């Protein structure tokens, strides 16, 4: 099982390779987060049987899972882990991470690109409207010219 902490700030992922990983500010820690908000020995992660277990070691600024301060927790895939002010997303899965396909990535557009995409969409919609105007296609609904309610014929015949 591959276990990683993916920083939400976009920095390099932290791969959990050992079964027991000590996280803190102290030089002896396996994962060193060098900031004064992190306790010297902040928390420990234990990797076992497809699970990642967390235990806070009495840290000053706390450890949070999905926004809730915890003393201990079992981490699930995509949980958000906060160690002091550091925020991570938990990755648990197969040893090989699938490459993200290009069409599945978020792309930033500037105002000019957005305006061009909107213009292209309007042009397509206008073209589709022009093509469908006046053409009868099978399965298309048309308003019935007959009334929905017929006058009572017995009242007229008497």
Secondary structure by P-SEA (a helix, b strand, c coil): cccccccccccbbbbbccccccccccccccccccccccccccbbbbbcccbbbbbbcccccccccccccccbbbbcccbbbbcccbbbbbbbccccccccccccbbbbbcaaaaaaaaaaaaaaaaaaaaaacccccccbbbbbcccccccccccccc
